[in-house]
Amino acid sequence: MPTQPLLHYKSLDDIRARKQALKEDLDRDSLSMKTQWDSLFHKPKSQAPSKRLSAFMTTGASVFDGILLILKLYNRYGGGRKSSHSRKKGFFARLLSW
């Protein structure tokens, strides 16, 4: 943070002018930060139907992939069953043991 030399004020008008200048600087910096934040985190709305459809398909595929991953992990790591229970035998294993 740059340091400025101490300013000597001779009247209240000097203080008010300095206060107004600082307020204008803060407002300008605030607007600049808001603009940069919005451009960084908010995607512009696309008006083309093909782009909207493409975005919808991409989002849908990501959600579907996430659901499949959750189901795979749930089934692989017990699916909420206690560890003392053995895994269910498959159809052919039950048929052969019968």
Biopython code that builds the backbone (N, CA, C, O; Angstrom):
import numpy as np
from Bio.PDB.StructureBuilder import StructureBuilder

atoms = [
    (1, "MET", "N", (0.852, -1.172, 0.000)),
    (1, "MET", "CA", (0.000, 0.000, 0.000)),
    (1, "MET", "C", (0.890, 1.225, 0.000)),
    (1, "MET", "O", (1.704, 1.396, 0.907)),
    (2, "PRO", "N", (0.752, 2.078, -0.996)),
    (2, "PRO", "CA", (1.612, 3.258, -1.046)),
    (2, "PRO", "C", (1.248, 4.224, 0.075)),
    (2, "PRO", "O", (0.078, 4.420, 0.405)),
    (3, "THR", "N", (2.265, 4.805, 0.635)),
    (3, "THR", "CA", (2.030, 5.783, 1.694)),
    (3, "THR", "C", (2.143, 7.172, 1.095)),
    (3, "THR", "O", (3.024, 7.458, 0.284)),
    (4, "GLN", "N", (1.243, 8.009, 1.512)),
    (4, "GLN", "CA", (1.264, 9.388, 1.045)),
    (4, "GLN", "C", (1.756, 10.272, 2.178)),
    (4, "GLN", "O", (1.549, 9.970, 3.353)),
    (5, "PRO", "N", (2.404, 11.356, 1.817)),
    (5, "PRO", "CA", (2.846, 12.258, 2.890)),
    (5, "PRO", "C", (1.634, 12.836, 3.611)),
    (5, "PRO", "O", (0.561, 12.995, 3.029)),
    (6, "LEU", "N", (1.825, 13.138, 4.853)),
    (6, "LEU", "CA", (0.741, 13.715, 5.634)),
    (6, "LEU", "C", (0.303, 15.043, 5.041)),
    (6, "LEU", "O", (1.122, 15.917, 4.756)),
    (7, "LEU", "N", (-0.980, 15.173, 4.865)),
    (7, "LEU", "CA", (-1.520, 16.417, 4.326)),
    (7, "LEU", "C", (-1.905, 17.321, 5.489)),
    (7, "LEU", "O", (-2.475, 16.873, 6.484)),
    (8, "HIS", "N", (-1.592, 18.564, 5.349)),
    (8, "HIS", "CA", (-1.949, 19.529, 6.382)),
    (8, "HIS", "C", (-3.154, 20.305, 5.891)),
    (8, "HIS", "O", (-3.111, 20.964, 4.852)),
    (9, "TYR", "N", (-4.206, 20.218, 6.641)),
    (9, "TYR", "CA", (-5.445, 20.897, 6.279)),
    (9, "TYR", "C", (-5.517, 22.219, 7.027)),
    (9, "TYR", "O", (-5.209, 22.296, 8.216)),
    (10, "LYS", "N", (-5.929, 23.255, 6.309)),
    (10, "LYS", "CA", (-6.006, 24.581, 6.927)),
    (10, "LYS", "C", (-7.424, 24.976, 7.279)),
    (10, "LYS", "O", (-7.646, 25.898, 8.064)),
    (11, "SER", "N", (-8.406, 24.259, 6.681)),
    (11, "SER", "CA", (-9.799, 24.610, 6.987)),
    (11, "SER", "C", (-10.677, 23.369, 6.809)),
    (11, "SER", "O", (-10.232, 22.330, 6.321)),
    (12, "LEU", "N", (-11.925, 23.513, 7.218)),
    (12, "LEU", "CA", (-12.885, 22.434, 7.054)),
    (12, "LEU", "C", (-13.182, 22.168, 5.577)),
    (12, "LEU", "O", (-13.493, 21.041, 5.191)),
    (13, "ASP", "N", (-13.085, 23.200, 4.770)),
    (13, "ASP", "CA", (-13.326, 23.016, 3.329)),
    (13, "ASP", "C", (-12.262, 22.111, 2.704)),
    (13, "ASP", "O", (-12.561, 21.318, 1.811)),
    (14, "ASP", "N", (-11.021, 22.234, 3.179)),
    (14, "ASP", "CA", (-9.964, 21.342, 2.697)),
    (14, "ASP", "C", (-10.275, 19.886, 3.053)),
    (14, "ASP", "O", (-10.075, 18.982, 2.241)),
    (15, "ILE", "N", (-10.764, 19.672, 4.272)),
    (15, "ILE", "CA", (-11.103, 18.324, 4.716)),
    (15, "ILE", "C", (-12.266, 17.780, 3.892)),
    (15, "ILE", "O", (-12.239, 16.623, 3.473)),
    (16, "ARG", "N", (-13.283, 18.601, 3.657)),
    (16, "ARG", "CA", (-14.438, 18.170, 2.874)),
    (16, "ARG", "C", (-14.044, 17.835, 1.430)),
    (16, "ARG", "O", (-14.543, 16.869, 0.854)),
    (17, "ALA", "N", (-13.156, 18.631, 0.861)),
    (17, "ALA", "CA", (-12.703, 18.374, -0.512)),
    (17, "ALA", "C", (-11.923, 17.056, -0.581)),
    (17, "ALA", "O", (-12.102, 16.267, -1.509)),
    (18, "ARG", "N", (-11.066, 16.832, 0.400)),
    (18, "ARG", "CA", (-10.290, 15.572, 0.441)),
    (18, "ARG", "C", (-11.220, 14.381, 0.627)),
    (18, "ARG", "O", (-11.041, 13.342, -0.008)),
    (19, "LYS", "N", (-12.211, 14.534, 1.497)),
    (19, "LYS", "CA", (-13.185, 13.476, 1.741)),
    (19, "LYS", "C", (-13.958, 13.151, 0.461)),
    (19, "LYS", "O", (-14.186, 11.981, 0.150)),
    (20, "GLN", "N", (-14.355, 14.173, -0.270)),
    (20, "GLN", "CA", (-15.093, 13.973, -1.521)),
    (20, "GLN", "C", (-14.214, 13.276, -2.566)),
    (20, "GLN", "O", (-14.685, 12.405, -3.296)),
    (21, "ALA", "N", (-12.947, 13.661, -2.632)),
    (21, "ALA", "CA", (-12.031, 13.033, -3.591)),
    (21, "ALA", "C", (-11.826, 11.559, -3.251)),
    (21, "ALA", "O", (-11.806, 10.713, -4.145)),
    (22, "LEU", "N", (-11.673, 11.246, -1.957)),
    (22, "LEU", "CA", (-11.510, 9.854, -1.547)),
    (22, "LEU", "C", (-12.767, 9.034, -1.837)),
    (22, "LEU", "O", (-12.685, 7.877, -2.252)),
    (23, "LYS", "N", (-13.934, 9.649, -1.613)),
    (23, "LYS", "CA", (-15.192, 8.956, -1.886)),
    (23, "LYS", "C", (-15.315, 8.641, -3.379)),
    (23, "LYS", "O", (-15.747, 7.548, -3.746)),
    (24, "GLU", "N", (-14.946, 9.574, -4.227)),
    (24, "GLU", "CA", (-15.002, 9.339, -5.669)),
    (24, "GLU", "C", (-14.041, 8.221, -6.081)),
    (24, "GLU", "O", (-14.378, 7.393, -6.927)),
    (25, "ASP", "N", (-12.840, 8.198, -5.482)),
    (25, "ASP", "CA", (-11.895, 7.125, -5.774)),
    (25, "ASP", "C", (-12.443, 5.767, -5.348)),
    (25, "ASP", "O", (-12.325, 4.790, -6.088)),
    (26, "LEU", "N", (-13.039, 5.701, -4.165)),
    (26, "LEU", "CA", (-13.612, 4.449, -3.688)),
    (26, "LEU", "C", (-14.760, 3.982, -4.569)),
    (26, "LEU", "O", (-14.871, 2.792, -4.862)),
    (27, "ASP", "N", (-15.613, 4.901, -4.994)),
    (27, "ASP", "CA", (-16.728, 4.535, -5.869)),
    (27, "ASP", "C", (-16.222, 4.006, -7.215)),
    (27, "ASP", "O", (-16.755, 3.030, -7.742)),
    (28, "ARG", "N", (-15.209, 4.644, -7.756)),
    (28, "ARG", "CA", (-14.651, 4.215, -9.037)),
    (28, "ARG", "C", (-14.010, 2.827, -8.901)),
    (28, "ARG", "O", (-14.190, 1.972, -9.769)),
    (29, "ASP", "N", (-13.258, 2.603, -7.807)),
    (29, "ASP", "CA", (-12.637, 1.301, -7.584)),
    (29, "ASP", "C", (-13.693, 0.221, -7.345)),
    (29, "ASP", "O", (-13.554, -0.908, -7.817)),
    (30, "SER", "N", (-14.734, 0.571, -6.619)),
    (30, "SER", "CA", (-15.806, -0.382, -6.361)),
    (30, "SER", "C", (-16.491, -0.806, -7.658)),
    (30, "SER", "O", (-16.773, -1.987, -7.858)),
    (31, "LEU", "N", (-16.754, 0.147, -8.524)),
    (31, "LEU", "CA", (-17.369, -0.162, -9.815)),
    (31, "LEU", "C", (-16.446, -1.037, -10.661)),
    (31, "LEU", "O", (-16.904, -1.960, -11.334)),
    (32, "SER", "N", (-15.155, -0.747, -10.626)),
    (32, "SER", "CA", (-14.185, -1.544, -11.373)),
    (32, "SER", "C", (-14.145, -2.983, -10.855)),
    (32, "SER", "O", (-14.131, -3.926, -11.647)),
    (33, "MET", "N", (-14.125, -3.156, -9.543)),
    (33, "MET", "CA", (-14.095, -4.504, -8.963)),
    (33, "MET", "C", (-15.386, -5.258, -9.277)),
    (33, "MET", "O", (-15.347, -6.455, -9.562)),
    (34, "LYS", "N", (-16.520, -4.574, -9.229)),
    (34, "LYS", "CA", (-17.795, -5.219, -9.536)),
    (34, "LYS", "C", (-17.827, -5.699, -10.981)),
    (34, "LYS", "O", (-18.294, -6.803, -11.258)),
    (35, "THR", "N", (-17.338, -4.885, -11.892)),
    (35, "THR", "CA", (-17.302, -5.252, -13.299)),
    (35, "THR", "C", (-16.396, -6.456, -13.527)),
    (35, "THR", "O", (-16.758, -7.373, -14.264)),
    (36, "GLN", "N", (-15.225, -6.461, -12.904)),
    (36, "GLN", "CA", (-14.306, -7.573, -13.057)),
    (36, "GLN", "C", (-14.877, -8.846, -12.442)),
    (36, "GLN", "O", (-14.727, -9.923, -13.020)),
    (37, "TRP", "N", (-15.519, -8.751, -11.299)),
    (37, "TRP", "CA", (-16.124, -9.907, -10.633)),
    (37, "TRP", "C", (-17.220, -10.514, -11.511)),
    (37, "TRP", "O", (-17.286, -11.731, -11.687)),
    (38, "ASP", "N", (-18.076, -9.653, -12.057)),
    (38, "ASP", "CA", (-19.165, -10.141, -12.900)),
    (38, "ASP", "C", (-18.635, -10.804, -14.162)),
    (38, "ASP", "O", (-19.162, -11.832, -14.588)),
    (39, "SER", "N", (-17.599, -10.228, -14.765)),
    (39, "SER", "CA", (-17.060, -10.827, -15.987)),
    (39, "SER", "C", (-16.351, -12.145, -15.690)),
    (39, "SER", "O", (-16.256, -13.000, -16.570)),
    (40, "LEU", "N", (-15.857, -12.325, -14.477)),
    (40, "LEU", "CA", (-15.135, -13.539, -14.125)),
    (40, "LEU", "C", (-16.080, -14.695, -13.811)),
    (40, "LEU", "O", (-15.825, -15.827, -14.223)),
    (41, "PHE", "N", (-17.166, -14.428, -13.089)),
    (41, "PHE", "CA", (-18.007, -15.506, -12.586)),
    (41, "PHE", "C", (-19.368, -15.639, -13.257)),
    (41, "PHE", "O", (-20.053, -16.633, -13.014)),
    (42, "HIS", "N", (-19.783, -14.719, -14.063)),
    (42, "HIS", "CA", (-21.086, -14.814, -14.716)),
    (42, "HIS", "C", (-20.893, -14.914, -16.223)),
    (42, "HIS", "O", (-20.324, -14.028, -16.862)),
    (43, "LYS", "N", (-21.383, -16.016, -16.765)),
    (43, "LYS", "CA", (-21.273, -16.202, -18.202)),
    (43, "LYS", "C", (-22.341, -15.366, -18.896)),
    (43, "LYS", "O", (-23.458, -15.245, -18.392)),
    (44, "PRO", "N", (-22.014, -14.797, -20.032)),
    (44, "PRO", "CA", (-23.035, -14.035, -20.745)),
    (44, "PRO", "C", (-24.111, -14.972, -21.292)),
    (44, "PRO", "O", (-23.824, -16.097, -21.701)),
    (45, "LYS", "N", (-25.342, -14.492, -21.291)),
    (45, "LYS", "CA", (-26.456, -15.276, -21.816)),
    (45, "LYS", "C", (-26.337, -15.346, -23.334)),
    (45, "LYS", "O", (-26.213, -14.321, -24.004)),
    (46, "SER", "N", (-26.375, -16.555, -23.865)),
    (46, "SER", "CA", (-26.321, -16.707, -25.318)),
    (46, "SER", "C", (-27.746, -16.714, -25.863)),
    (46, "SER", "O", (-28.630, -17.358, -25.299)),
    (47, "GLN", "N", (-27.956, -16.011, -26.937)),
    (47, "GLN", "CA", (-29.282, -15.886, -27.519)),
    (47, "GLN", "C", (-29.517, -16.898, -28.641)),
    (47, "GLN", "O", (-30.665, -17.147, -29.007)),
    (48, "ALA", "N", (-28.465, -17.480, -29.186)),
    (48, "ALA", "CA", (-28.619, -18.415, -30.285)),
    (48, "ALA", "C", (-29.228, -19.722, -29.772)),
    (48, "ALA", "O", (-28.739, -20.274, -28.786)),
    (49, "PRO", "N", (-30.278, -20.227, -30.414)),
    (49, "PRO", "CA", (-30.900, -21.476, -29.950)),
    (49, "PRO", "C", (-29.938, -22.661, -29.964)),
    (49, "PRO", "O", (-30.022, -23.532, -29.099)),
    (50, "SER", "N", (-29.037, -22.704, -30.925)),
    (50, "SER", "CA", (-28.098, -23.825, -30.982)),
    (50, "SER", "C", (-27.147, -23.810, -29.780)),
    (50, "SER", "O", (-26.786, -24.864, -29.258)),
    (51, "LYS", "N", (-26.745, -22.614, -29.347)),
    (51, "LYS", "CA", (-25.857, -22.524, -28.185)),
    (51, "LYS", "C", (-26.598, -22.888, -26.904)),
    (51, "LYS", "O", (-26.033, -23.526, -26.016)),
    (52, "ARG", "N", (-27.863, -22.483, -26.810)),
    (52, "ARG", "CA", (-28.652, -22.860, -25.637)),
    (52, "ARG", "C", (-28.847, -24.365, -25.583)),
    (52, "ARG", "O", (-28.736, -24.969, -24.517)),
    (53, "LEU", "N", (-29.136, -24.974, -26.728)),
    (53, "LEU", "CA", (-29.321, -26.424, -26.787)),
    (53, "LEU", "C", (-28.021, -27.139, -26.437)),
    (53, "LEU", "O", (-28.033, -28.129, -25.705)),
    (54, "SER", "N", (-26.913, -26.647, -26.951)),
    (54, "SER", "CA", (-25.614, -27.242, -26.654)),
    (54, "SER", "C", (-25.303, -27.150, -25.158)),
    (54, "SER", "O", (-24.824, -28.118, -24.567)),
    (55, "ALA", "N", (-25.566, -26.013, -24.550)),
    (55, "ALA", "CA", (-25.329, -25.850, -23.115)),
    (55, "ALA", "C", (-26.238, -26.776, -22.313)),
    (55, "ALA", "O", (-25.809, -27.359, -21.317)),
    (56, "PHE", "N", (-27.484, -26.911, -22.741)),
    (56, "PHE", "CA", (-28.431, -27.794, -22.054)),
    (56, "PHE", "C", (-27.957, -29.244, -22.137)),
    (56, "PHE", "O", (-28.014, -29.971, -21.145)),
    (57, "MET", "N", (-27.490, -29.669, -23.315)),
    (57, "MET", "CA", (-27.019, -31.039, -23.493)),
    (57, "MET", "C", (-25.760, -31.296, -22.659)),
    (57, "MET", "O", (-25.617, -32.367, -22.069)),
    (58, "THR", "N", (-24.861, -30.333, -22.608)),
    (58, "THR", "CA", (-23.644, -30.486, -21.812)),
    (58, "THR", "C", (-23.971, -30.620, -20.331)),
    (58, "THR", "O", (-23.411, -31.470, -19.639)),
    (59, "THR", "N", (-24.876, -29.780, -19.849)),
    (59, "THR", "CA", (-25.278, -29.846, -18.449)),
    (59, "THR", "C", (-25.965, -31.169, -18.151)),
    (59, "THR", "O", (-25.697, -31.793, -17.124)),
    (60, "GLY", "N", (-26.844, -31.596, -19.037)),
    (60, "GLY", "CA", (-27.544, -32.859, -18.841)),
    (60, "GLY", "C", (-26.594, -34.046, -18.813)),
    (60, "GLY", "O", (-26.745, -34.949, -17.990)),
    (61, "ALA", "N", (-25.615, -34.045, -19.710)),
    (61, "ALA", "CA", (-24.636, -35.139, -19.741)),
    (61, "ALA", "C", (-23.802, -35.154, -18.462)),
    (61, "ALA", "O", (-23.479, -36.225, -17.948)),
    (62, "SER", "N", (-23.452, -33.986, -17.949)),
    (62, "SER", "CA", (-22.673, -33.913, -16.705)),
    (62, "SER", "C", (-23.476, -34.451, -15.526)),
    (62, "SER", "O", (-22.940, -35.179, -14.691)),
    (63, "VAL", "N", (-24.743, -34.101, -15.455)),
    (63, "VAL", "CA", (-25.602, -34.589, -14.370)),
    (63, "VAL", "C", (-25.758, -36.101, -14.474)),
    (63, "VAL", "O", (-25.654, -36.804, -13.468)),
    (64, "PHE", "N", (-26.006, -36.605, -15.672)),
    (64, "PHE", "CA", (-26.164, -38.040, -15.876)),
    (64, "PHE", "C", (-24.886, -38.782, -15.495)),
    (64, "PHE", "O", (-24.954, -39.833, -14.858)),
    (65, "ASP", "N", (-23.732, -38.257, -15.869)),
    (65, "ASP", "CA", (-22.459, -38.869, -15.525)),
    (65, "ASP", "C", (-22.254, -38.889, -14.008)),
    (65, "ASP", "O", (-21.753, -39.871, -13.459)),
    (66, "GLY", "N", (-22.636, -37.816, -13.344)),
    (66, "GLY", "CA", (-22.525, -37.767, -11.885)),
    (66, "GLY", "C", (-23.417, -38.794, -11.207)),
    (66, "GLY", "O", (-23.011, -39.421, -10.229)),
    (67, "ILE", "N", (-24.633, -38.970, -11.720)),
    (67, "ILE", "CA", (-25.553, -39.955, -11.146)),
    (67, "ILE", "C", (-25.006, -41.363, -11.326)),
    (67, "ILE", "O", (-25.064, -42.177, -10.405)),
    (68, "LEU", "N", (-24.471, -41.653, -12.515)),
    (68, "LEU", "CA", (-23.878, -42.977, -12.734)),
    (68, "LEU", "C", (-22.692, -43.221, -11.809)),
    (68, "LEU", "O", (-22.526, -44.330, -11.300)),
    (69, "LEU", "N", (-21.876, -42.215, -11.587)),
    (69, "LEU", "CA", (-20.742, -42.363, -10.682)),
    (69, "LEU", "C", (-21.211, -42.649, -9.260)),
    (69, "LEU", "O", (-20.652, -43.511, -8.583)),
    (70, "ILE", "N", (-22.224, -41.939, -8.811)),
    (70, "ILE", "CA", (-22.747, -42.165, -7.460)),
    (70, "ILE", "C", (-23.290, -43.574, -7.323)),
    (70, "ILE", "O", (-23.015, -44.247, -6.330)),
    (71, "LEU", "N", (-24.062, -44.035, -8.312)),
    (71, "LEU", "CA", (-24.599, -45.388, -8.255)),
    (71, "LEU", "C", (-23.499, -46.436, -8.263)),
    (71, "LEU", "O", (-23.579, -47.427, -7.536)),
    (72, "LYS", "N", (-22.486, -46.229, -9.069)),
    (72, "LYS", "CA", (-21.373, -47.173, -9.137)),
    (72, "LYS", "C", (-20.660, -47.261, -7.786)),
    (72, "LYS", "O", (-20.390, -48.357, -7.296)),
    (73, "LEU", "N", (-20.361, -46.122, -7.195)),
    (73, "LEU", "CA", (-19.685, -46.124, -5.895)),
    (73, "LEU", "C", (-20.566, -46.717, -4.809)),
    (73, "LEU", "O", (-20.076, -47.432, -3.935)),
    (74, "TYR", "N", (-21.858, -46.429, -4.855)),
    (74, "TYR", "CA", (-22.799, -46.960, -3.865)),
    (74, "TYR", "C", (-22.842, -48.483, -3.943)),
    (74, "TYR", "O", (-22.810, -49.162, -2.917)),
    (75, "ASN", "N", (-22.915, -49.014, -5.156)),
    (75, "ASN", "CA", (-22.975, -50.471, -5.316)),
    (75, "ASN", "C", (-21.637, -51.137, -5.022)),
    (75, "ASN", "O", (-21.606, -52.249, -4.493)),
    (76, "ARG", "N", (-20.545, -50.483, -5.351)),
    (76, "ARG", "CA", (-19.239, -51.092, -5.150)),
    (76, "ARG", "C", (-18.875, -51.175, -3.667)),
    (76, "ARG", "O", (-18.298, -52.171, -3.232)),
    (77, "TYR", "N", (-19.197, -50.164, -2.903)),
    (77, "TYR", "CA", (-18.777, -50.119, -1.502)),
    (77, "TYR", "C", (-19.899, -50.468, -0.548)),
    (77, "TYR", "O", (-20.045, -49.818, 0.488)),
    (78, "GLY", "N", (-20.677, -51.452, -0.860)),
    (78, "GLY", "CA", (-21.615, -52.016, 0.092)),
    (78, "GLY", "C", (-23.029, -51.519, -0.019)),
    (78, "GLY", "O", (-23.949, -52.233, 0.381)),
    (79, "GLY", "N", (-23.251, -50.354, -0.531)),
    (79, "GLY", "CA", (-24.606, -49.859, -0.692)),
    (79, "GLY", "C", (-25.357, -49.734, 0.611)),
    (79, "GLY", "O", (-26.573, -49.922, 0.628)),
    (80, "GLY", "N", (-24.692, -49.428, 1.694)),
    (80, "GLY", "CA", (-25.367, -49.244, 2.969)),
    (80, "GLY", "C", (-25.529, -50.527, 3.760)),
    (80, "GLY", "O", (-26.072, -50.491, 4.864)),
    (81, "ARG", "N", (-25.076, -51.670, 3.234)),
    (81, "ARG", "CA", (-25.187, -52.927, 3.966)),
    (81, "ARG", "C", (-24.110, -52.997, 5.026)),
    (81, "ARG", "O", (-23.056, -52.375, 4.899)),
    (82, "LYS", "N", (-24.382, -53.763, 6.076)),
    (82, "LYS", "CA", (-23.366, -53.954, 7.106)),
    (82, "LYS", "C", (-22.267, -54.861, 6.566)),
    (82, "LYS", "O", (-22.517, -55.679, 5.680)),
    (83, "SER", "N", (-21.074, -54.722, 7.083)),
    (83, "SER", "CA", (-19.943, -55.476, 6.560)),
    (83, "SER", "C", (-20.018, -56.954, 6.931)),
    (83, "SER", "O", (-19.339, -57.769, 6.306)),
    (84, "SER", "N", (-20.825, -57.327, 7.933)),
    (84, "SER", "CA", (-20.903, -58.717, 8.340)),
    (84, "SER", "C", (-21.700, -59.552, 7.338)),
    (84, "SER", "O", (-21.526, -60.769, 7.284)),
    (85, "HIS", "N", (-22.554, -58.936, 6.562)),
    (85, "HIS", "CA", (-23.318, -59.669, 5.558)),
    (85, "HIS", "C", (-22.443, -59.956, 4.351)),
    (85, "HIS", "O", (-21.644, -59.123, 3.924)),
    (86, "SER", "N", (-22.612, -61.149, 3.817)),
    (86, "SER", "CA", (-21.857, -61.463, 2.607)),
    (86, "SER", "C", (-22.602, -60.902, 1.395)),
    (86, "SER", "O", (-23.790, -60.589, 1.464)),
    (87, "ARG", "N", (-21.891, -60.789, 0.316)),
    (87, "ARG", "CA", (-22.518, -60.282, -0.911)),
    (87, "ARG", "C", (-23.504, -61.317, -1.414)),
    (87, "ARG", "O", (-23.311, -62.517, -1.222)),
    (88, "LYS", "N", (-24.558, -60.848, -2.057)),
    (88, "LYS", "CA", (-25.536, -61.750, -2.634)),
    (88, "LYS", "C", (-24.895, -62.514, -3.775)),
    (88, "LYS", "O", (-24.096, -61.977, -4.542)),
    (89, "LYS", "N", (-25.266, -63.781, -3.867)),
    (89, "LYS", "CA", (-24.737, -64.583, -4.961)),
    (89, "LYS", "C", (-25.479, -64.229, -6.232)),
    (89, "LYS", "O", (-26.653, -63.860, -6.206)),
    (90, "GLY", "N", (-24.785, -64.347, -7.331)),
    (90, "GLY", "CA", (-25.407, -64.111, -8.610)),
    (90, "GLY", "C", (-26.378, -65.230, -8.966)),
    (90, "GLY", "O", (-26.458, -66.242, -8.270)),
    (91, "PHE", "N", (-27.100, -65.040, -10.037)),
    (91, "PHE", "CA", (-28.118, -65.990, -10.456)),
    (91, "PHE", "C", (-27.512, -67.361, -10.749)),
    (91, "PHE", "O", (-28.045, -68.380, -10.312)),
    (92, "PHE", "N", (-26.396, -67.389, -11.488)),
    (92, "PHE", "CA", (-25.795, -68.664, -11.863)),
    (92, "PHE", "C", (-25.170, -69.366, -10.657)),
    (92, "PHE", "O", (-25.197, -70.595, -10.583)),
    (93, "ALA", "N", (-24.612, -68.614, -9.717)),
    (93, "ALA", "CA", (-24.035, -69.233, -8.525)),
    (93, "ALA", "C", (-25.132, -69.868, -7.674)),
    (93, "ALA", "O", (-24.936, -70.948, -7.117)),
    (94, "ARG", "N", (-26.265, -69.217, -7.572)),
    (94, "ARG", "CA", (-27.390, -69.800, -6.826)),
    (94, "ARG", "C", (-27.928, -71.028, -7.539)),
    (94, "ARG", "O", (-28.310, -72.012, -6.905)),
    (95, "LEU", "N", (-27.953, -70.961, -8.838)),
    (95, "LEU", "CA", (-28.457, -72.091, -9.625)),
    (95, "LEU", "C", (-27.549, -73.297, -9.461)),
    (95, "LEU", "O", (-28.030, -74.423, -9.334)),
    (96, "LEU", "N", (-26.213, -73.071, -9.463)),
    (96, "LEU", "CA", (-25.282, -74.177, -9.325)),
    (96, "LEU", "C", (-25.299, -74.755, -7.918)),
    (96, "LEU", "O", (-25.109, -75.960, -7.753)),
    (97, "SER", "N", (-25.519, -73.941, -6.914)),
    (97, "SER", "CA", (-25.532, -74.458, -5.542)),
    (97, "SER", "C", (-26.851, -75.126, -5.191)),
    (97, "SER", "O", (-26.936, -75.799, -4.164)),
    (98, "TRP", "N", (-27.849, -74.967, -5.985)),
    (98, "TRP", "CA", (-29.168, -75.558, -5.728)),
    (98, "TRP", "C", (-29.122, -76.994, -6.048)),
    (98, "TRP", "O", (-30.126, -77.691, -5.905)),
]
sb = StructureBuilder()
sb.init_structure("model")
sb.init_model(0)
sb.init_chain("A")
sb.init_seg("    ")
for serial, (resi, resn, name, xyz) in enumerate(atoms, 1):
    if name == "N":
        sb.init_residue(resn, " ", resi, " ")
    sb.init_atom(name, np.array(xyz, "f"), 0.0, 1.0, " ", f" {name:<3s}", serial, name[0])
structure = sb.get_structure()
